[in-house]
Amino acid sequence: MADLQDKAVCPTLDEIGEYIKNSVFLKFCKRIKETYACSENIEFSSCSMEPGWNIKFKKAGKTLCTIYPREAYFTVMAVIGRKEKRT
């Protein structure tokens, strides 16, 4: 199993899925890729609040969402821009 705190070894999306152990994760990633025609960027964050590997989905240089993996669940931060926001 991948160590998501080890900066030296970048995990694959499947390894992150094995760590999370939640079938929704890979389905969510697949849906994002199909809907927005984008791919994932697995990046290491040194942020003091959320250190470790995370997954970003970007399109045209803009981040659509960032996934923070945890054991048994994951957190998604979605970016809502002016075009997506409805008032």
Secondary structure in CASP SS format (residue, H / E / C, confidence):
PFRMAT SS
TARGET T0000
AUTHOR 0000-0000-0000
METHOD secondary structure of the structure
MODEL  1
M C 1.00
A C 1.00
D C 1.00
L C 1.00
Q C 1.00
D C 1.00
K C 1.00
A C 1.00
V C 1.00
C C 1.00
P C 1.00
T C 1.00
L H 1.00
D H 1.00
E H 1.00
I H 1.00
G H 1.00
E H 1.00
Y H 1.00
I H 1.00
K C 1.00
N C 1.00
S H 1.00
V H 1.00
F H 1.00
L H 1.00
K H 1.00
F H 1.00
C H 1.00
K H 1.00
R H 1.00
I H 1.00
K H 1.00
E H 1.00
T H 1.00
Y H 1.00
A C 1.00
C C 1.00
S E 1.00
E E 1.00
N E 1.00
I E 1.00
E E 1.00
F E 1.00
S E 1.00
S C 1.00
C C 1.00
S C 1.00
M C 1.00
E C 1.00
P C 1.00
G E 1.00
W E 1.00
N E 1.00
I E 1.00
K E 1.00
F E 1.00
K E 1.00
K E 1.00
A C 1.00
G C 1.00
K E 1.00
T E 1.00
L E 1.00
C E 1.00
T E 1.00
I E 1.00
Y E 1.00
P E 1.00
R E 1.00
E C 1.00
A C 1.00
Y E 1.00
F E 1.00
T E 1.00
V E 1.00
M E 1.00
A E 1.00
V C 1.00
I C 1.00
G C 1.00
R C 1.00
K C 1.00
E C 1.00
K C 1.00
R C 1.00
T C 1.00
END
